[in-house]
Amino acid sequence: MKKLFSICYIILFIFITVETGDTSIVTFREGDGGSYSTTQCTYLYWHNQSTSYGAADYIRQYSAFGELRAAPLIRFPDIFGTSPGQIPYGATINSATLFFRIKTLYTIHYEDLHHITGEWITGQPDTTWENSVTWNNFTWDYDTTPVSTYRVGGNLNLDVTSSLALWSEQTAINYGWIFMNTTNNNTEFYSDDGSFAFRPLLTVDYTYTNPVPEPLSIVMLAQYITFLGIRKYFS
């Protein structure tokens, strides 16, 4: 009987434990004071294939004669984790928007945003990628299916919810994004080295669900512990 009583308490405690979801909105922009807002932002340039542009205050997307000539790269490497200010792995991504401010627009056109699927530079620590990657040493590993196709006619607000969802679920690794286009165009956006208000901004709305005991189950657990103590005392 005592054993049955103990089992009933444990079952009730398990079933009264519920899942609660907390919704948060977080932003990441280089220089905003956040510990996890580091932004890696550069572009690859066909005309200077051994030059790194990680320190430029803009990123450039350029195509001519149906061929890619310059391709921007961007990555927020520290946004997921267990620390305050990071997005917890397993969180439900309700929405995610990546903002770029236009610097120079020569023609209105369409571009594709793709996931990068491997290291920017083979064998180098990722902390060095921004200021050392070039057209020549970039691995060119990216998903040929675009995350989104968008019209470039001014500032950009790109929907990257699907990307953040994959990274949260850990079904893909966060190597960032690359802009790809072969339509004749020449566009510049401000980078993480531009004026603060013009830098790329990632805004994420997410819900993190964590099983926690309801107050009643905590009371029952306390009662169960007391019961065990009394039983031990009289046994």
N, C-alpha and C positions, 0 to 999 in steps of 0.2 A: 504494500500500500504506500509506504513511504517513497519507494522508488517510482511508483506511478505518479505520485504527487509532484515529485521533482521533475519528471518528464513533462508534465502538463505546464508547469511554470516556464520551462525552457521554450516549449512550443508557443505559448502565448507571447513571450518576449520577442521571439522571432517574427511572429505575424503582426505585432503592433509596431515593429520597426518599419519605418516608411522612407520613401525617397523624397527629398526636397530639392527643388531646383532653384538656383540663384542666377538671375540674368544680370550680366554686366556689359558695359560698353567701354572698350579700351582703345587708345590711340597710340600710334608709334610714329615719331618723326625725329630724325637726327637732331640732337641738341635740345630736346624738350625737357631734359632733366631726368627722364626715365632711365632706369638701369638697363632696360632691354630694348631701347629704341635705335640701337645701332643699325645703320643702313649702309649696305654695300651697293654702290651705284656707279656705273661706268658705261662706256660703249666701245664696240669693236669697229675699227675703221680700215676699210680695204686699201685706201690710198697710202696709209702709213701702218703697214701690217705688223710692225714690231714695236709700235708705240702704245703705251698705256695711257688711258684718259681718266683714270680714277680720281684725279685731283681737279678735273674741270668742273666749272659751275653749271654745266649743262650736259645733257645726254642727247645724242643725235641719231635720228632715224633717216636713212637716205638710201634711195634706190634710183638707178638710171639704166635706161635701155633694157628694162626687164630683169635686171640683176641687182641683188642686194649689195649695198656699198657701206652701210653703217648700221649697226644693230645695238640698241641699248640693252643693258642687263641691270636687274635690280633684285635685291634680296634683303630680307629682314631676318637675320640668322638666329636671334635670341627670343623670339616671341612666344615660344612654347616651353613650358616647364612647370615646376612646382612652387616657385617663389611668388610672393605678392607682386603684381604687375605683369606677370606672365599669364598666358592662356593655358589652362590645365589640359593635358592630353585627355582625350575622351569627351571633351566639351562638345555640345551641339552648337554648330556655327549657324546662327540665325541670318546673319548678313556680314559681308566684308567688302569694303570699298577702298580702292587704291586711287589716290588723287595725284594728278600731275598738273603743274602750272605751265602753260605754254610760254616759251621764250621767243621763238621765231617760227612762223608758219608761212610757207611759200605757196602751198596748194592744199586745198581741202581734199582728203583722200580717206581710204580705209586701211586699217592695219590689223594684224593679228597678234594676240598675246599668247605665248606658249610657256608651258612648264619646262624649266631646265631639269634634266633627269640625271645628271652626274656632276662630278667635280668640275669647276671651271677650268682648273689647271691640274692635270694628273699629278698626284703625289705631293702637292703643296698644301700646307695648312690653310684652312679656309680664311683665316684672318689676313692672309696676304693677297687674296684674290683680287680685291678691288683695285689695288695699285700696281698689280703686276700682270693682270690678264691682258692679252692682245689678240688681234685677229689671228695671228700665227699660232699661239699656244693654247687658245681656247679649244676645249674638247669637242664643241659643237654637238653635245648630247642634249637633245630636247625632244619633247613629244610633238610629233608632226600635226596632231590634232589640236587646234587652238582652244585655249580656255575661253576666249571670247574674241569676236571681231567687232571693231568699233570704228565709228566715224571720227576722224580728226579734223576739227574745225575750230578748235579753241582749247580751253582747259579740259582735262579728262577726269571723269569719275568712272573708274572701271569696276565692274562687278567681279570680284575674285572669291566669292563665297565657296565655289566648288573647290578651289585650291586649298583654302584654309580647312575645309571639311576633310579633305584627303590627309592633310598634315596632322590634323587633330586625331584622326583615326589611326594614324601611323601606317597607312597603306601606301604612302609615298613619302619621300624625304624632301624636306624644304631646301631646295637648291635655288629657289627664286624663279624669276621669269625672264624671258627674252622677247623683244619685239621683232617681228618678222614681216617683211613686205617686199614685193618686187614691182609694185606699181610706181611709176616715176613720181618721186616726192622728195622733199627735204625739210625735215621738221626738227626743232630743238625744244627740249623741255628742261626746266631747271632740275639740277641734281641735288644730292645731299650736301654739296659744297656751295650751293647758292645761298641767297639771303634766307634767313630762317623761315619766314612766312611763305616762301616760294618752294620750299623743299617738299619732296614726296611725302604723302601722309597716308598711313594705313589705319582705317577705322574698322573695328571688329565688334559686332554684337553677338554675344554667346551666352549659352545657358549651361551651367555645370550642375549635374545631378549627383548628389552624394548621399548614400543611405545613412540616416541618423535615427537614433531612438526617439520616439515620441515621449513626452513627460510621463504618461501612464506606464510605459514599459520600463522606464527608469525606476519608478516607484515599485513596480512589481519585482524588478531585479533586486532592489534593496530589501524588500520583504523576503525574497527567496534566500538572500544571504543571511538575514536574521534567522530565518527558519533553520538553515543549516547549522547556525551557531547554537540554537536552542536544542536541536536534535543531538548534536555532539555533546552538549553539556549533560543531558539526561541519559545518554546511552552508556 
